Amino acid sequence: MPVQSNPAIQNVPSIAWDGTVAFSADIRPFIRFGWSFQIAGVIAVDAVFRVQAAPPSPANNCLPGTFVDVLAVPMCDENLLPGALATVTIPAGTPVGSICSATIPCRPDAFVRLVAVSGSTPNVRAMLVRQGPRN
């Protein structure tokens, strides 16, 4: 019997941004996470998203509490100002149909989400891809 490869076993996607609404997801059960973006329309102006995170709700551990902006964590080749926020920018002119990806180098809290900041964000679709399991 042939062995089948099923990447969905270790890589769990969920909708993060549908062009209008941001959706949060729990990253606790997973070892890594990142976002995959598909360009669904013309990016006339840089599409900018901010990363937010939340702890579990005190009333229900399975739901997010209050979201806050995530601070950027500088990489070796970046010179960030103190207090810079974690953002993802899809540059103007990115061709329709393109697939882009982004992540952050930290686990800021139990839940994460993307928030549209400015630009052609309605023309972008995003999935949160979690890899695991952590346990």
N, C-alpha and C positions, 0 to 999 in steps of 0.2 A: 504494500500500500504506500503511495507516495506521500511524503511529508509536505504539508502546505505551510507557507509563510503567511502569518496574519499580523501585520504591524499594529492593528487596532488593539491587540491584547496588551501591549506595552505603551501605546501612545493614545491617550484619550482626548479627543477634541470636543469642544463645546463652543457655541456661538458666543463671541465676545462683543461684536458690534455689527449690527445689521444695516447700517446706513442711517439709522434714526435713533435706535435704542442701544444702550450699553447694558451688558449682562455680566454679573459677577460669577466667580466660581471658586470653590474651595481647593486650595493647593496642598493642604496638609497631608493627604495620603500619597503624594507623589514626590519623586526625588528631583525632578527638573520640570521647568515649564517655559513656554515662550509663545509668542503670537505669530500667526501666519495671516498675511493680508493679501486680499485679491482686489485688484483695481477693476471696478465695475463700470466706471465712467471717466470722463475727462478730468484730469487733475489740473485745473487751471491755476490754482493757488495752492502752495504747499499745504497738505493735509496734516494737521498737528493733533496728536493725541497725548494725554497725560496719563500716567500710571497712578492708580490709587489702590490702597489696601485697607482692610478692616479686620479687627479681631472678631471672634465669634460674639454673637449677641449674648448678653448676660441672661436673657430669658430663654434662649434656645441655641444651643451649641452648634446646631446645623445651619443656622442663618447668620449672615454678616451683621456686625454691629455698625458703628459709625465709620464711614470711609474718610480717609485723609490722603492728601497728596504724598507720594513717595519721593524722597530725596534721591537725587542722582548719586551713584557711586562712581567716582572717577576710575577710569582704566589707565593703564600706563601711558598711553599717548594722548590723554585728554587734560586740558587745563580748565576745570570747572570752577565757577565762582562759588563761594560758600552759600549754601541754601538753594543751589540749583535743583530744579525738579526733574524727575525722570520723565522724559518725553520721547515720543516716536514721531518722526517726520517722514511723510511720503512726499518726495519732491515734485513740484509742478513739472508737468511734461512726462511723468512716468506713464508708459504706454498702457492703454486699456488691455486687460487680460493678464498683466504682469502679476507675479506672485512675489511678495517680499516677506521677510521675517525679522523679528526683533525679540529681544529678551532683556532682562536686567540681571546683574550679577549678585543678587541677594534674594532672600526670602523675607519680604517685608512684614507679612502677617498671614493669617489663615486664609483670607479671601483677597482676590485681586480683581481689578477691572480697568478698562480703558475709558477715558472720558474725552469726548471730542472738544478740542479747544478752538480751532479756527481752520479756515481754508475749505478745501473740497472734500471734507469728511463724509458727506452723504454719498460720495462715489466710491467709497471704500467698504469692503466687508472684511471682518476679522474673526479668526477662530483662536481660542486659547488651546494650545496643545500641551497636555500634561503627560509626563513620562514617569513610569513607575512600575510597580507600586513601591512605596517607601518601606512598608513592613515586610 
